Amino acid sequence: MARRTPKYVEIAQDLQAQIDGGHLAPGDRLPTEKELAKRWEVSENTIKAAVNELRKRGRVETVPQKGSFVTEPDRPFVITLNYTDLGDENAPGPGFGGGEGKAFLAEAERQLHEARFSKLDVGVEDAGELQMKALRIPRAPADGSPPQVVRRSQQRFVDGKPNSLQHSYFSLDLAFQAKDLLNSRDIAEGSVAYLQRCGHEQVGYEDEFDARPPREEERKFFGHSKNSLAVIEHIRTAFDQNGEPFRLTVTVYRPGTNKIRFIAGEVPDEVWDRSS
């Protein structure tokens, strides 16, 4: 039997729909908690939880003694998956597409956003089904121990707010060749350029997408409840010049503040310049 949506989430979704539809405009005050409680026939504590959910999403702000007001919507951050034309000689090309590393920072700057990363979290961990399948890692070595991968993770922020979580995975065999993957510091030239120097030139990639409920780590980072909007998961498997998968990147985007686009063929320059 499907779990029923909690009442406070249902109320928050209704209020958000009114905001998205323009019935409640930026600067408008929400009805009082007492008025909303009467309208929905619930307790004021349930209304407090619903309004708090909207605050977590950045849709309202509460001013003591005055009430809760609809905020100006965040300007969306646009991620271009296949190519980022930044108008300079060092612009990331197709191999850097998808909001990875320097492309993420450069595209944020182009759109007049401010982007930053957290300190890298690097670790060696057991490979899951996704990592084994994408990187073609045998299920179990002869001694029966689980295969392991190197994970490089970062939290990413746009305009001071949590934007996305990015995890890149590499086989241990590759990490032994490209030892900087094991260091918990940024690779100055970027992992794609570094791995090319190590004999693995990125010539193509496969992208997959999923929309799913946030996991605990993601929920805490984005500041959402367990019943909040689905996150967008972007899974990219990169292939080298020999047709071998050598990097798996999983990026989880905060819902409501990111737009993802793909541009194919010849298009007018204004399409590249468009940031929303």
C-alpha positions as a Markdown table, in Angstrom:
| # | Residue | x | y | z |
|---|---|---|---|---|
| 1 | Met | 0.0 | 0.0 | 0.0 |
| 2 | Ala | 1.4 | 3.4 | -1.0 |
| 3 | Arg | 2.4 | 5.7 | 1.8 |
| 4 | Arg | 0.1 | 8.7 | 2.0 |
| 5 | Thr | 1.6 | 12.1 | 1.5 |
| 6 | Pro | 1.9 | 13.9 | 4.9 |
| 7 | Lys | -0.7 | 16.7 | 5.3 |
| 8 | Tyr | 1.9 | 19.4 | 5.8 |
| 9 | Val | 3.6 | 18.4 | 2.5 |
| 10 | Glu | 0.3 | 18.5 | 0.7 |
| 11 | Ile | -0.4 | 22.0 | 2.0 |
| 12 | Ala | 3.1 | 23.1 | 1.1 |
| 13 | Gln | 2.6 | 21.8 | -2.4 |
| 14 | Asp | -0.7 | 23.6 | -2.7 |
| 15 | Leu | 0.9 | 26.9 | -1.6 |
| 16 | Gln | 3.8 | 26.4 | -3.9 |
| 17 | Ala | 1.4 | 25.8 | -6.8 |
| 18 | Gln | -0.3 | 29.1 | -6.0 |
| 19 | Ile | 3.1 | 30.8 | -6.0 |
| 20 | Asp | 4.2 | 29.2 | -9.3 |
| 21 | Gly | 0.8 | 30.0 | -10.9 |
| 22 | Gly | 1.1 | 33.7 | -9.9 |
| 23 | His | -1.8 | 33.7 | -7.5 |
| 24 | Leu | 0.7 | 34.6 | -4.7 |
| 25 | Ala | 3.3 | 37.0 | -6.1 |
| 26 | Pro | 6.7 | 38.0 | -4.7 |
| 27 | Gly | 6.2 | 40.2 | -1.8 |
| 28 | Asp | 2.7 | 38.9 | -1.0 |
| 29 | Arg | 2.0 | 37.8 | 2.5 |
| 30 | Leu | 0.7 | 34.3 | 3.1 |
| 31 | Pro | -2.6 | 33.9 | 5.0 |
| 32 | Thr | -2.0 | 33.7 | 8.7 |
| 33 | Glu | -1.4 | 30.3 | 10.3 |
| 34 | Lys | -4.8 | 30.6 | 11.9 |
| 35 | Glu | -6.5 | 31.3 | 8.6 |
| 36 | Leu | -4.7 | 28.4 | 6.8 |
| 37 | Ala | -5.4 | 26.0 | 9.7 |
| 38 | Lys | -9.1 | 26.8 | 9.4 |
| 39 | Arg | -9.1 | 26.5 | 5.6 |
| 40 | Trp | -7.4 | 23.1 | 5.8 |
| 41 | Glu | -9.0 | 21.9 | 9.0 |
| 42 | Val | -5.7 | 21.1 | 10.6 |
| 43 | Ser | -3.7 | 22.3 | 13.6 |
| 44 | Glu | -1.5 | 25.4 | 13.4 |
| 45 | Asn | 1.5 | 23.1 | 14.1 |
| 46 | Thr | 0.8 | 21.4 | 10.7 |
| 47 | Ile | 0.7 | 24.8 | 9.0 |
| 48 | Lys | 3.9 | 25.8 | 10.7 |
| 49 | Ala | 5.5 | 22.6 | 9.2 |
| 50 | Ala | 4.1 | 23.4 | 5.7 |
| 51 | Val | 5.4 | 27.0 | 5.8 |
| 52 | Asn | 8.8 | 25.7 | 7.1 |
| 53 | Glu | 9.0 | 23.4 | 4.1 |
| 54 | Leu | 8.5 | 26.4 | 1.8 |
| 55 | Arg | 11.2 | 28.3 | 3.7 |
| 56 | Lys | 13.6 | 25.4 | 3.1 |
| 57 | Arg | 12.9 | 25.6 | -0.6 |
| 58 | Gly | 13.5 | 29.3 | -0.5 |
| 59 | Arg | 9.9 | 30.1 | -1.6 |
| 60 | Val | 9.0 | 32.2 | 1.5 |
| 61 | Glu | 10.6 | 34.1 | 4.2 |
| 62 | Thr | 9.2 | 34.8 | 7.7 |
| 63 | Val | 9.4 | 38.2 | 9.3 |
| 64 | Pro | 8.8 | 38.2 | 13.1 |
| 65 | Gln | 5.6 | 39.9 | 14.1 |
| 66 | Lys | 4.7 | 40.5 | 10.4 |
| 67 | Gly | 4.1 | 37.1 | 8.8 |
| 68 | Ser | 5.5 | 35.0 | 6.0 |
| 69 | Phe | 6.1 | 36.5 | 2.6 |
| 70 | Val | 6.7 | 35.1 | -0.9 |
| 71 | Thr | 10.3 | 35.7 | -2.0 |
| 72 | Glu | 11.7 | 36.5 | -5.5 |
| 73 | Pro | 12.4 | 33.2 | -7.3 |
| 74 | Asp | 16.0 | 32.2 | -7.7 |
| 75 | Arg | 17.4 | 32.8 | -11.1 |
| 76 | Pro | 17.9 | 29.3 | -12.6 |
| 77 | Phe | 21.3 | 28.0 | -13.3 |
| 78 | Val | 21.5 | 26.4 | -16.8 |
| 79 | Ile | 23.8 | 23.4 | -17.3 |
| 80 | Thr | 24.8 | 22.8 | -20.9 |
| 81 | Leu | 25.6 | 19.1 | -21.3 |
| 82 | Asn | 27.3 | 18.7 | -24.6 |
| 83 | Tyr | 29.3 | 21.9 | -25.0 |
| 84 | Thr | 30.0 | 25.2 | -23.3 |
| 85 | Asp | 30.9 | 28.1 | -25.6 |
| 86 | Leu | 32.4 | 30.7 | -23.3 |
| 87 | Gly | 34.1 | 32.9 | -25.9 |
| 88 | Asp | 37.7 | 32.6 | -24.9 |
| 89 | Glu | 40.6 | 30.5 | -26.2 |
| 90 | Asn | 40.6 | 28.3 | -23.2 |
| 91 | Ala | 36.9 | 27.5 | -23.3 |
| 92 | Pro | 36.1 | 24.0 | -22.2 |
| 93 | Gly | 35.1 | 21.9 | -25.2 |
| 94 | Pro | 32.9 | 18.8 | -25.6 |
| 95 | Gly | 35.1 | 16.7 | -23.4 |
| 96 | Phe | 34.3 | 19.1 | -20.5 |
| 97 | Gly | 30.6 | 19.4 | -21.0 |
| 98 | Gly | 28.0 | 18.7 | -18.3 |
| 99 | Gly | 28.9 | 21.1 | -15.6 |
| 100 | Glu | 32.0 | 19.3 | -14.5 |
| 101 | Gly | 34.9 | 21.1 | -12.9 |
| 102 | Lys | 36.1 | 24.2 | -14.7 |
| 103 | Ala | 33.0 | 24.2 | -17.0 |
| 104 | Phe | 30.7 | 24.5 | -14.0 |
| 105 | Leu | 32.6 | 27.5 | -12.7 |
| 106 | Ala | 33.0 | 29.1 | -16.1 |
| 107 | Glu | 29.3 | 28.7 | -17.1 |
| 108 | Ala | 28.2 | 30.1 | -13.7 |
| 109 | Glu | 30.4 | 33.2 | -14.3 |
| 110 | Arg | 28.9 | 33.6 | -17.8 |
| 111 | Gln | 25.4 | 33.6 | -16.4 |
| 112 | Leu | 26.4 | 36.1 | -13.7 |
| 113 | His | 26.1 | 33.5 | -10.9 |
| 114 | Glu | 28.7 | 32.9 | -8.2 |
| 115 | Ala | 29.8 | 29.3 | -7.9 |
| 116 | Arg | 32.1 | 27.5 | -5.5 |
| 117 | Phe | 33.0 | 24.0 | -4.4 |
| 118 | Ser | 33.6 | 22.4 | -1.1 |
| 119 | Lys | 36.9 | 20.7 | -0.2 |
| 120 | Leu | 37.2 | 17.4 | -2.0 |
| 121 | Asp | 36.3 | 14.3 | -0.1 |
| 122 | Val | 38.4 | 11.4 | -1.5 |
| 123 | Gly | 38.1 | 7.8 | -0.4 |
| 124 | Val | 38.4 | 4.2 | -1.5 |
| 125 | Glu | 35.2 | 2.2 | -1.1 |
| 126 | Asp | 33.5 | -1.0 | -2.2 |
| 127 | Ala | 32.0 | -0.7 | -5.6 |
| 128 | Gly | 28.2 | -0.9 | -6.0 |
| 129 | Glu | 26.3 | -2.3 | -8.9 |
| 130 | Leu | 26.3 | 1.0 | -10.7 |
| 131 | Gln | 30.1 | 1.4 | -10.5 |
| 132 | Met | 30.9 | -2.2 | -11.5 |
| 133 | Lys | 28.6 | -2.0 | -14.5 |
| 134 | Ala | 29.7 | 1.4 | -15.7 |
| 135 | Leu | 33.4 | 0.8 | -15.3 |
| 136 | Arg | 33.3 | -2.9 | -16.3 |
| 137 | Ile | 34.8 | -4.0 | -13.0 |
| 138 | Pro | 34.6 | -7.8 | -12.4 |
| 139 | Arg | 32.2 | -8.7 | -9.7 |
| 140 | Ala | 34.7 | -10.3 | -7.4 |
| 141 | Pro | 38.4 | -11.1 | -7.5 |
| 142 | Ala | 39.7 | -14.6 | -6.9 |
| 143 | Asp | 40.0 | -14.1 | -3.2 |
| 144 | Gly | 36.3 | -13.2 | -2.9 |
| 145 | Ser | 36.8 | -9.7 | -1.5 |
| 146 | Pro | 34.5 | -7.0 | -3.1 |
| 147 | Pro | 36.0 | -4.9 | -5.8 |
| 148 | Gln | 36.8 | -1.3 | -4.8 |
| 149 | Val | 36.8 | 2.1 | -6.5 |
| 150 | Val | 38.2 | 5.6 | -5.8 |
| 151 | Arg | 35.5 | 8.2 | -5.1 |
| 152 | Arg | 36.1 | 11.9 | -5.4 |
| 153 | Ser | 33.1 | 14.0 | -4.1 |
| 154 | Gln | 32.3 | 17.7 | -3.8 |
| 155 | Gln | 29.4 | 19.8 | -2.7 |
| 156 | Arg | 28.7 | 22.6 | -5.1 |
| 157 | Phe | 27.1 | 26.0 | -4.4 |
| 158 | Val | 25.6 | 28.7 | -6.6 |
| 159 | Asp | 25.0 | 32.1 | -5.2 |
| 160 | Gly | 25.7 | 30.8 | -1.8 |
| 161 | Lys | 23.0 | 28.1 | -1.9 |
| 162 | Pro | 23.4 | 24.3 | -2.2 |
| 163 | Asn | 23.2 | 23.5 | -5.9 |
| 164 | Ser | 24.4 | 19.9 | -6.5 |
| 165 | Leu | 26.5 | 17.0 | -5.2 |
| 166 | Gln | 29.0 | 15.5 | -7.6 |
| 167 | His | 30.7 | 12.1 | -7.2 |
| 168 | Ser | 33.3 | 10.8 | -9.6 |
| 169 | Tyr | 34.4 | 7.1 | -9.5 |
| 170 | Phe | 37.5 | 5.5 | -10.9 |
| 171 | Ser | 38.8 | 1.9 | -10.8 |
| 172 | Leu | 41.7 | 1.2 | -8.4 |
| 173 | Asp | 43.8 | 0.0 | -11.4 |
| 174 | Leu | 43.5 | 3.4 | -13.0 |
| 175 | Ala | 44.2 | 5.2 | -9.7 |
| 176 | Phe | 47.5 | 3.3 | -9.4 |
| 177 | Gln | 48.5 | 4.7 | -12.8 |
| 178 | Ala | 47.1 | 8.2 | -12.2 |
| 179 | Lys | 48.1 | 8.6 | -8.5 |
| 180 | Asp | 46.7 | 12.2 | -8.2 |
| 181 | Leu | 43.2 | 10.7 | -8.1 |
| 182 | Leu | 44.0 | 9.5 | -4.6 |
| 183 | Asn | 45.0 | 12.9 | -3.3 |
| 184 | Ser | 42.3 | 14.9 | -1.5 |
| 185 | Arg | 43.1 | 18.1 | -3.4 |
| 186 | Asp | 41.9 | 19.6 | -6.7 |
| 187 | Ile | 43.8 | 18.6 | -9.8 |
| 188 | Ala | 44.7 | 22.0 | -11.2 |
| 189 | Glu | 44.5 | 21.2 | -14.9 |
| 190 | Gly | 41.2 | 19.2 | -14.4 |
| 191 | Ser | 40.8 | 15.5 | -14.1 |
| 192 | Val | 40.0 | 15.1 | -17.9 |
| 193 | Ala | 43.2 | 16.8 | -19.0 |
| 194 | Tyr | 45.2 | 15.0 | -16.3 |
| 195 | Leu | 43.9 | 11.6 | -17.3 |
| 196 | Gln | 44.7 | 12.4 | -20.9 |
| 197 | Arg | 48.3 | 12.9 | -19.9 |
| 198 | Cys | 48.1 | 9.5 | -18.2 |
| 199 | Gly | 47.0 | 7.9 | -21.5 |
| 200 | His | 43.2 | 8.1 | -21.2 |
| 201 | Glu | 41.8 | 10.7 | -23.6 |
| 202 | Gln | 38.1 | 11.3 | -23.2 |
| 203 | Val | 36.6 | 10.9 | -26.6 |
| 204 | Gly | 32.9 | 10.3 | -25.7 |
| 205 | Tyr | 30.4 | 9.8 | -23.0 |
| 206 | Glu | 27.0 | 8.3 | -22.2 |
| 207 | Asp | 24.5 | 10.3 | -20.2 |
| 208 | Glu | 21.6 | 8.9 | -18.2 |
| 209 | Phe | 19.0 | 10.8 | -16.1 |
| 210 | Asp | 16.7 | 9.9 | -13.3 |
| 211 | Ala | 14.3 | 11.7 | -11.0 |
| 212 | Arg | 14.0 | 10.2 | -7.6 |
| 213 | Pro | 13.3 | 11.1 | -3.9 |
| 214 | Pro | 16.4 | 12.5 | -2.2 |
| 215 | Arg | 18.5 | 10.2 | -0.1 |
| 216 | Glu | 19.4 | 11.2 | 3.5 |
| 217 | Glu | 22.7 | 12.8 | 2.6 |
| 218 | Glu | 21.1 | 14.8 | -0.2 |
| 219 | Arg | 18.1 | 15.8 | 1.9 |
| 220 | Lys | 20.3 | 17.3 | 4.6 |
| 221 | Phe | 22.6 | 19.1 | 2.0 |
| 222 | Phe | 19.6 | 20.6 | 0.1 |
| 223 | Gly | 17.7 | 21.3 | 3.3 |
| 224 | His | 14.6 | 19.4 | 2.2 |
| 225 | Ser | 12.2 | 17.0 | 4.0 |
| 226 | Lys | 12.0 | 13.3 | 3.2 |
| 227 | Asn | 8.8 | 14.0 | 1.2 |
| 228 | Ser | 10.1 | 17.0 | -0.7 |
| 229 | Leu | 10.5 | 17.3 | -4.5 |
| 230 | Ala | 12.5 | 14.7 | -6.4 |
| 231 | Val | 16.2 | 15.4 | -7.1 |
| 232 | Ile | 17.6 | 15.1 | -10.7 |
| 233 | Glu | 20.4 | 12.5 | -11.0 |
| 234 | His | 22.7 | 12.8 | -14.0 |
| 235 | Ile | 25.0 | 9.8 | -14.6 |
| 236 | Arg | 27.8 | 10.2 | -17.0 |
| 237 | Thr | 30.1 | 7.4 | -18.1 |
| 238 | Ala | 33.2 | 8.6 | -20.0 |
| 239 | Phe | 35.1 | 6.5 | -22.6 |
| 240 | Asp | 38.7 | 6.7 | -23.7 |
| 241 | Gln | 40.3 | 6.4 | -27.1 |
| 242 | Asn | 40.3 | 2.6 | -26.8 |
| 243 | Gly | 36.5 | 2.5 | -26.1 |
| 244 | Glu | 37.1 | 1.7 | -22.4 |
| 245 | Pro | 35.0 | 3.3 | -19.7 |
| 246 | Phe | 37.4 | 5.1 | -17.3 |
| 247 | Arg | 35.3 | 7.6 | -15.3 |
| 248 | Leu | 31.8 | 7.5 | -13.8 |
| 249 | Thr | 30.4 | 10.8 | -12.6 |
| 250 | Val | 27.1 | 11.0 | -10.7 |
| 251 | Thr | 25.7 | 14.6 | -10.2 |
| 252 | Val | 22.6 | 15.1 | -8.1 |
| 253 | Tyr | 20.9 | 18.5 | -8.7 |
| 254 | Arg | 18.7 | 20.4 | -6.3 |
| 255 | Pro | 15.2 | 20.6 | -7.8 |
| 256 | Gly | 13.6 | 23.8 | -8.8 |
| 257 | Thr | 16.8 | 25.8 | -9.3 |
| 258 | Asn | 18.6 | 24.1 | -12.2 |
| 259 | Lys | 17.8 | 23.8 | -15.9 |
| 260 | Ile | 19.5 | 21.2 | -18.1 |
| 261 | Arg | 19.9 | 21.6 | -21.8 |
| 262 | Phe | 21.5 | 19.9 | -24.8 |
| 263 | Ile | 22.3 | 21.7 | -28.0 |
| 264 | Ala | 22.8 | 19.8 | -31.3 |
| 265 | Gly | 23.9 | 21.0 | -34.7 |
| 266 | Glu | 24.4 | 24.6 | -35.9 |
| 267 | Val | 22.3 | 27.1 | -33.9 |
| 268 | Pro | 22.4 | 30.9 | -33.7 |
| 269 | Asp | 24.8 | 32.5 | -31.3 |
| 270 | Glu | 22.0 | 33.9 | -29.2 |
| 271 | Val | 21.1 | 30.3 | -28.3 |
| 272 | Trp | 24.5 | 29.8 | -26.7 |
| 273 | Asp | 24.2 | 33.2 | -25.0 |
| 274 | Arg | 20.8 | 32.4 | -23.5 |
| 275 | Ser | 21.0 | 31.6 | -19.8 |
| 276 | Ser | 17.4 | 30.7 | -19.1 |
